[in-house]
Every structure is written in C-alpha cells, then in structure tokens.
Amino acid sequence: MEKDNSCSTSLAENGASHKSFDDEKKKKKPFTKEQKLIFFVAFISDLFAFSPISLPAPFLPAVDEQHNISSDVTGWILGIFSLVQLIMFPVFGKFISRIGVRRTILFGQITCGIFLIAFGLLEYLPVPDPTDKSIDVTYLVLAIVLRILQALGASAFATAAMTLLTSAFPDDTVVMLGYGEVAIGLGLTIGPALGSLLYKLGGFMTVFGGIGGLILLIFVISFFILPADNYDKKEDQKANWTLKEILTHPNVLLSVILIIFIGMSCNMNNPILEPELRAKFGLSQVYSSLVFLVFPVFYLITAPFAFSFRKRCQVFDILYCMVIDFLLGAVAFTLMGPSPLFTGLQRPLWLMVVAIAIQAVFAESGIIFTLELAFIPMDRESKRMKEMNTATQALISGIWLTTFAFGQYISPVISGALAVELSYGWTTTSYAAMCLAVAVTVLLVKVSRIVSTLMRSSWQHKDAECEVLLH
C-alpha cells in the first residue's frame, strides 16, 4: 500500500512538533564566535552582491546621453547585471561544493570590487564632440563588459554566502537564510538612494570607487576570518538529491515558483515610482528618494517579527501563511495605485507611503516562507525532513536565487511597459490581481493536499478492515 505522501500533518502531530521545537530551542547552545563572524561576512556579502544592480539607476542615463546612448540601450546596460546572475547562479550552485565555499566567496568579492572601480573609470573616457551623434562604441562595449564581470563576481559570492549560512548553521537554516535574504532585499532597494547620494557627494567615480573599495575591504576581512572549507566533507562533494528530485519535489517546486512573484513584487516600483511622485505630488528627487527608503526600512524592521512568528507558530501551516501573505500584497498594490476599479478611493501621499510599507512586509514575509518551503521539504515517504548535504543546499540555493533574480529582472520591464501603455494605477492593479490569483492557487494546492490525505487515510482504513476479515 502506498504511504501518505502529503506534506500536511494533523493538528496533534503539529502540536507535538511544536513542543519538540520548543524543547530544542531551550537546549540550543549559543552561537560560537566563528559562527558570528561567518554570519557577518555572509550578510555583508549578500547586501553588496545585489546593490550594484540598481546603484547607477538615478544618474547613468544622463552620463550615457553624453556618449550618445539612448535610454533603451541604458536599460540593457543596467539589466545585463541581472541577466548574468540568472545564468550564473545555478552554475555556481552546481559546482561550489567542488570549488569550495571560501574560494568562491573570495573570488567573487575581489572580482566584483575590482570591476566596480573599473566601471567608475569610464567617467574619464573622452566625450564625443556635440556635433557627432553616433554612439560611442568604446564606452558602450566597456560598460557592458564591466557590468558582466561585476555580475559574475556578485553571483559567485552571493551563492557562496547562502551556502555558507546553510552549512554553518544547520539547526537554524531557515532563519539564517532569511537574514541573508533580508540583506539581498536591502541591497536591491537601497541601491538607487545610495547611488544618488554618493553621486551628489563626488560624482560618478565616487559611487563605483566607494562601493568597489568597500567590497575589496570586505574581501580582506573575509580572507582572515573565513574558515577553511571544513564544512564540505567528502560525502558532501556530490549532491544527495538529484536535480530531478529537487525540481519535482512539491514543496521545492512551489517555492521556486512563488519566489518569482515575490521578486516581481519587490522590484516593480523602480522605474515608475519617481515619475508618479513627481507628477502627482510634485516631489523633488531628494524627497522621492526618501519615499524609496520606506520599503527597505520597513523590510528591515519587520523581518525579525516574521522570523519570530515562524519559530513560535510552527503549528500554523506554511501554505496558509503564503495565502495570507499574498492577500496582504493584493491590498498593498490596490491602495498604492489607487486601483481605478474603486472610483471613490483617494490616495494622499501618506496612504501611498503606508501601502509601500505593507508591500515591504509582504515581500520579506514571502521570502521567509518560500525559504522554509525550499530548504525544509518533507520526505514523501517518511514524512520527516529529508537531510540535505552541502552540495544539495548549494544547488537549491542557486535555483532559488535564479528564480528570484528572474522575477527581479522581468518586473521593471513589465511595470514600465504597463505604466506607459496604461497608467500607474492600472499597473499596481495588475500586480494586485497577480497576488490575488497566486493566493487562490496556493489555497487550492493546500485543499488538494488535504483531500489527498483524507482519501489515502480512507483507503488505508479499508485495507485494514479487509485484512481483519481475511484473518
């Protein structure tokens, strides 16, 4: 007879699990000094692996115009970073256990830091004569190549940082990965504000020289405090889950699909929020940058509460958490527009700020929930957690980061096109509808699992009765 494959458990089982969790929490030893240093390196690495994506967004178009490069080509220069990450995350995830986590993270940091500084040197290239309207090919080629090399390094140390957290904190995997994703979200969202501030302070070279130099400083710190790759045992050199097992596992598959929508929701405002604030509220660039900071500030503030909720409320099924979270996202985008579907709905500036804050809560909670789905999947046969070695964790990290980056990459394209063709209000309404559709889909998945569990339980009961009659 086939065993119960469902990830659902009874309330009693969940209660027992929750009790066991509390007992383990009481017995858990404090983090060692080495673990604290590893966490510091991983957090800073994730932060600066993603901030270069949006760092030059506020000022690069003006610089490119001096070299006769149009805004659509500038979009490619900015977007090539995420495109390279899409390709390289699974590559590093596949081979990191052979290369070594320490070597990968150091390689990534020094590569990204050097080529960020080199990108700043583009400021000193000669500007074409005003009468010459042809594209400055030298500038364009160098800009694209340097962005590719930056992204290559960032992909390496972002993947390595995630793997480092899973291997160094085996008893707190989801919590530590959640903090890593907080760093990623902060890097993505503070990029424009940080770039704008540094550009005003000292110009193009100050932005890239400053951030690149900071990453090189982190490289030096990492070189001295990161341990050797002693987390990678011989049996960890090859993943104990095949790629097919990972991608066909219901929880992992659901996680990587949902994180695409979370990534899209995080990044949708980047190309369209500033024009909306300027047109509807008359805000200057300085005040607009303050509104941009609402997302990362609330993202950071509310993250510990989301972690605490999941640690204390294990009895509450993770899929129900995802349903509530996406409904929260639908509310945020409806208020943010405001949605033209609600003709009487007004949107003063304070309400827009509140909506962005709710969007931040939705995004960081969704990241934590999808991480839990991906990294603590239930074994289909034993209904217990299936162990993952370091190579498997690295592979899942690469897949998860790839799908997250994919959502980040396509979202500005979609939101920008919708805002041009329709309006800001209809754009946010589209994202609200997306969140609502995802919430309904996840709820249907949960219902189907409950029905499947009940049917299997009924079959097992009938089989047991038949065995009794036969005897």
C-alpha positions in Angstrom: 0.0 0.0 0.0 1.3 3.5 -0.9 2.3 5.6 2.0 0.9 9.0 2.7 2.9 11.5 0.5 1.2 14.6 1.8 3.1 17.4 3.5 0.2 18.1 5.7 0.1 16.8 9.2 -2.6 16.5 11.8 -3.1 19.2 14.5 -1.8 16.7 17.1 1.3 16.0 15.1 1.9 19.6 14.5 1.4 20.3 18.2 3.9 17.6 19.1 6.3 19.0 16.6 5.9 22.5 18.1 6.5 21.1 21.5 9.7 19.3 20.3 10.8 22.6 18.7 10.4 24.5 22.0 12.4 21.8 23.8 15.2 22.0 21.3 15.1 25.8 21.5 15.7 25.6 25.2 18.7 23.2 24.8 20.2 25.1 21.9 23.7 26.4 22.5 24.6 30.0 21.8 26.4 30.8 18.5 30.1 30.5 18.6 32.5 33.3 17.7 33.3 31.7 14.4 29.6 31.4 13.5 29.0 35.1 14.3 31.9 36.1 12.0 30.5 33.8 9.3 27.1 35.4 9.6 28.7 38.9 9.4 30.6 38.0 6.2 27.5 36.3 4.6 25.2 39.2 5.4 27.5 41.9 4.1 28.2 39.8 1.0 24.6 39.4 0.2 24.0 43.1 0.7 26.7 44.2 -1.7 26.1 41.4 -4.2 22.8 42.9 -5.2 23.1 46.7 -4.6 25.2 47.2 -7.8 22.1 46.1 -9.8 20.3 49.4 -9.2 23.2 51.5 -7.9 23.6 53.6 -11.1 19.9 53.9 -12.0 19.4 57.5 -10.9 22.4 59.0 -12.8 23.6 56.6 -15.5 21.0 57.8 -18.2 22.4 61.3 -18.0 26.0 60.0 -18.3 25.1 57.8 -21.2 23.5 60.6 -23.1 26.8 62.4 -23.2 28.1 59.3 -25.2 25.0 59.4 -27.5 23.5 56.3 -25.9 19.7 56.2 -25.8 17.6 55.3 -22.7 16.6 51.9 -24.1 20.3 50.9 -24.5 20.9 52.2 -21.0 18.2 49.8 -19.9 20.3 47.0 -21.3 23.4 48.2 -19.6 21.5 48.1 -16.3 19.7 44.9 -17.0 22.7 42.9 -18.1 23.7 42.5 -14.5 20.6 40.6 -13.6 20.7 38.6 -16.8 24.2 37.3 -16.0 23.1 36.4 -12.5 20.2 34.4 -14.0 22.8 32.3 -15.8 25.5 32.1 -13.2 23.5 31.4 -10.0 22.7 27.8 -11.0 26.3 27.3 -12.4 27.9 28.3 -9.1 25.2 26.4 -7.2 26.2 23.2 -9.1 30.0 23.5 -8.8 30.5 25.3 -5.5 31.0 22.1 -3.5 33.9 21.2 -5.8 35.5 24.7 -5.9 35.0 25.3 -2.1 32.8 27.9 -0.4 35.7 30.0 0.9 37.4 30.2 -2.5 34.2 31.0 -4.3 33.3 33.9 -1.9 36.8 35.4 -2.1 36.9 35.1 -5.9 33.5 36.8 -6.1 34.4 39.7 -3.8 37.7 40.6 -5.4 36.2 40.3 -8.9 33.2 42.4 -8.2 35.2 45.0 -6.3 37.9 45.5 -8.9 35.4 45.8 -11.8 33.1 48.2 -10.0 36.1 50.5 -9.5 37.0 50.0 -13.2 33.4 51.0 -14.2 33.9 54.3 -12.3 36.9 55.0 -14.6 34.5 55.3 -17.5 34.0 58.8 -16.3 37.4 59.7 -17.7 36.8 58.5 -21.2 36.7 61.4 -23.7 33.2 62.6 -24.5 32.3 62.7 -28.2 32.0 66.1 -30.0 28.5 67.5 -29.7 28.2 67.6 -33.5 28.9 63.8 -33.6 25.6 62.0 -33.0 27.0 58.5 -33.4 27.1 56.1 -30.5 30.4 56.0 -28.5 31.1 52.3 -29.2 34.2 52.2 -27.0 32.2 53.4 -24.0 29.3 51.1 -24.7 31.4 48.0 -25.1 33.4 48.7 -21.9 30.3 49.5 -19.9 28.6 46.2 -20.9 31.7 44.1 -20.4 32.4 45.6 -17.0 28.8 45.1 -15.9 29.0 41.4 -16.9 32.2 41.0 -14.9 30.7 42.7 -11.9 27.7 40.4 -12.1 30.0 37.3 -12.4 31.7 38.2 -9.1 28.5 39.1 -7.4 26.8 35.8 -8.4 29.8 33.9 -7.0 29.8 35.4 -3.6 26.0 35.6 -3.3 25.7 31.9 -3.9 28.6 31.1 -1.6 27.1 33.3 1.1 23.9 31.3 1.0 25.7 28.0 1.1 27.9 29.2 4.0 24.8 30.0 6.0 23.2 26.6 5.5 26.4 24.7 6.3 27.5 26.8 9.3 24.0 27.0 10.9 22.5 23.5 10.4 20.0 24.0 13.2 18.9 27.5 12.1 18.9 27.1 8.4 15.7 29.0 7.5 16.3 31.8 10.0 19.8 32.4 8.7 18.8 32.2 5.1 16.0 34.6 5.9 18.5 37.1 7.2 20.6 36.6 4.1 17.5 37.4 2.0 16.9 40.5 4.1 20.4 41.6 3.1 19.6 40.9 -0.6 16.4 42.9 -0.4 18.1 45.8 1.3 20.9 45.7 -1.3 18.3 45.9 -4.1 16.2 48.6 -2.6 18.8 51.0 -1.1 20.9 50.9 -4.4 19.1 53.9 -6.0 19.2 56.0 -2.9 22.8 55.1 -2.1 23.9 55.8 -5.7 22.1 59.1 -5.8 23.7 60.2 -2.5 27.2 59.3 -3.5 26.8 60.8 -6.9 25.8 64.2 -5.4 28.8 64.0 -3.0 31.5 63.3 -5.5 30.3 62.2 -8.9 30.5 59.0 -11.0 33.8 57.7 -9.7 32.8 58.3 -6.1 29.9 55.9 -6.5 31.7 53.0 -8.0 35.1 53.6 -6.4 33.5 53.9 -3.0 31.3 50.7 -3.3 34.0 48.8 -5.1 36.6 49.8 -2.5 34.2 48.7 0.3 33.8 45.3 -1.3 37.6 44.9 -1.5 37.8 45.8 2.2 35.2 43.1 2.9 37.4 40.7 0.8 40.4 41.4 3.1 38.2 40.8 6.2 36.8 37.6 4.7 40.2 36.4 3.9 41.3 36.5 7.5 38.1 35.4 9.3 36.5 32.8 7.0 37.4 29.3 8.0 38.7 26.7 5.5 36.2 24.7 3.6 35.8 22.3 6.5 32.0 22.3 6.2 32.4 20.4 3.0 33.0 16.8 3.9 33.9 14.2 1.2 30.4 12.9 1.2 29.1 16.4 0.5 31.1 16.8 -2.7 28.1 15.3 -4.6 24.5 16.3 -4.0 22.5 13.6 -2.3 19.4 14.9 -4.2 19.4 14.8 -8.0 18.3 17.9 -9.9 15.1 16.0 -10.9 14.3 15.2 -7.3 14.7 18.8 -6.4 12.6 20.2 -9.2 9.9 17.6 -8.9 9.5 17.8 -5.1 6.2 19.6 -4.5 7.4 22.0 -1.8 10.7 23.0 -3.6 8.8 23.4 -6.9 6.1 25.6 -5.3 8.8 27.6 -3.5 10.8 28.5 -6.7 7.5 29.4 -8.5 6.3 31.6 -5.7 9.6 33.5 -5.3 9.3 34.6 -8.9 6.2 36.6 -7.9 7.8 37.8 -4.7 10.8 39.1 -6.8 8.5 40.8 -9.2 6.6 42.5 -6.4 9.9 43.8 -4.8 11.2 45.5 -7.9 8.0 46.7 -9.7 8.3 50.4 -8.5 11.9 51.1 -9.5 11.2 52.6 -13.0 7.7 54.1 -12.3 7.6 55.4 -8.7 9.7 58.5 -9.1 7.7 59.8 -12.2 4.5 59.2 -10.3 5.7 61.1 -7.2 6.8 64.0 -9.4 3.7 64.1 -11.4 1.0 63.6 -8.7 2.7 65.2 -5.7 5.3 67.5 -7.1 8.1 65.8 -5.1 11.8 66.7 -5.9 14.4 63.9 -6.4 15.5 64.3 -2.8 12.0 63.8 -1.3 11.3 61.0 -3.8 14.5 59.2 -2.6 13.0 59.3 1.0 9.9 57.6 -0.3 12.1 55.0 -1.9 13.7 54.3 1.5 10.3 53.4 3.0 10.5 49.9 1.5 14.0 48.9 2.8 13.4 50.5 6.2 10.1 48.5 6.9 11.7 45.5 5.2 14.4 45.5 7.8 12.3 46.5 10.8 9.6 43.8 10.3 11.9 40.9 9.3 12.7 39.8 13.0 8.9 39.7 13.7 8.4 37.4 10.7 11.2 35.1 11.8 9.8 35.1 15.4 6.3 34.3 14.1 7.5 31.2 12.1 9.6 30.0 15.0 6.8 30.3 17.6 3.9 29.3 15.3 5.1 26.1 13.7 1.6 24.6 14.1 0.3 27.1 11.5 0.7 25.5 8.1 3.2 27.3 5.8 0.8 27.3 2.9 -1.8 29.2 4.9 0.9 31.7 5.7 1.6 32.1 2.0 -2.1 32.7 1.2 -2.4 35.4 3.9 0.8 37.0 2.7 -0.3 37.3 -1.0 -3.6 38.7 0.1 -1.7 41.3 2.0 0.2 42.0 -1.2 -3.0 42.5 -3.1 -4.2 45.0 -0.5 -0.9 46.9 -0.7 -1.0 47.3 -4.5 -4.7 48.2 -4.5 -4.1 51.1 -2.2 -0.8 52.1 -3.8 -2.4 52.9 -7.2 -5.0 53.5 -6.2 -6.9 51.0 -8.2 -9.1 52.6 -10.8 -11.6 49.7 -10.1 -12.5 51.6 -6.9 -13.5 55.0 -8.3 -14.1 56.6 -4.9 -10.7 55.5 -3.5 -8.4 58.5 -2.8 -4.7 58.3 -2.4 -3.0 61.0 -0.4 0.8 60.8 0.0 0.6 59.3 3.4 -1.6 56.4 2.2 0.9 55.7 -0.6 3.7 55.5 2.0 1.6 53.1 4.1 1.0 51.0 1.0 4.7 50.8 0.3 5.3 49.8 3.9 2.7 47.0 3.6 4.4 45.9 0.3 7.7 45.6 2.2 6.1 43.4 4.9 4.5 41.2 2.2 7.9 40.8 0.4 10.1 39.9 3.3 7.5 37.6 4.8 7.1 35.9 1.4 10.9 35.4 1.2 11.0 33.7 4.6 8.0 31.5 3.9 9.4 30.3 0.5 12.8 29.6 2.0 11.1 27.4 4.6 9.4 25.5 1.7 12.6 25.1 -0.2 15.1 24.2 2.4 13.0 22.1 4.8 10.9 20.0 2.4 9.2 16.9 3.8 10.3 13.5 2.7 7.4 12.0 0.7 7.7 8.6 2.3 8.8 9.1 5.9 7.0 12.5 6.4 10.2 13.6 8.2 12.7 16.2 7.0 14.9 14.8 4.3 18.6 15.5 5.0 20.4 17.7 2.6 24.2 17.8 2.3 26.2 20.9 1.5 26.2 20.2 -2.3 22.4 19.8 -2.3 21.9 23.0 -0.3 24.2 24.9 -2.7 22.2 23.6 -5.7 18.9 24.6 -4.2 20.4 28.0 -3.3 21.4 28.5 -6.9 18.0 27.5 -8.2 16.2 29.7 -5.6 18.4 32.7 -6.3 17.9 32.2 -10.1 14.2 32.3 -9.9 14.2 35.3 -7.5 16.6 37.1 -9.9 14.3 36.3 -12.8 11.4 38.0 -11.1 13.6 41.0 -10.3 14.7 41.1 -13.9 11.3 41.0 -15.7 9.4 43.1 -13.2 10.7 46.6 -14.2 10.2 45.7 -17.9 6.6 44.7 -17.2 5.7 47.6 -14.9 7.4 50.1 -17.1 5.5 48.9 -20.2 2.2 48.9 -18.3 2.7 52.4 -16.9 3.5 53.8 -20.4 0.6 52.0 -22.1 -2.0 52.3 -19.3 -1.2 54.2 -16.1 0.4 53.8 -12.7 -3.0 52.9 -11.1 -3.7 50.1 -13.6 -0.1 48.8 -13.2 -0.5 48.4 -9.5 -3.9 46.9 -10.1 -2.3 44.3 -12.3 0.1 43.3 -9.6 -2.8 43.2 -7.1 -4.6 40.8 -9.4 -1.5 38.7 -9.7 -1.2 38.4 -5.9 -4.9 37.5 -5.6 -4.5 34.8 -8.3 -1.4 33.4 -6.5 -3.2 33.3 -3.2 -6.2 31.4 -4.6 -3.8 29.0 -6.4 -1.9 28.2 -3.2 -5.1 27.7 -1.3 -6.3 25.2 -4.0 -2.9 23.4 -3.6 -3.5 23.1 0.1 -7.1 21.9 -0.3 -5.9 19.3 -2.8 -3.3 18.0 -0.3 -6.0 17.8 2.4 -8.3 15.9 0.1 -5.5 13.6 -1.0 -4.6 12.9 2.7 -8.2 12.1 3.6 -8.6 9.8 0.6 -5.4 7.9 1.4 -6.5 7.6 5.0 -9.8 6.2 3.9 -8.1 3.6 1.6 -5.7 2.6 4.4 -8.7 2.1 6.8 -10.5 0.0 4.2 -7.3 -2.1 3.6 -7.0 -2.6 7.4 -10.6 -3.8 7.6 -10.1 -6.2 4.7 -7.0 -7.7 6.4 -9.1 -8.3 9.6 -11.8 -10.0 7.6 -9.3 -12.2 5.8 -7.9 -13.3 9.1 
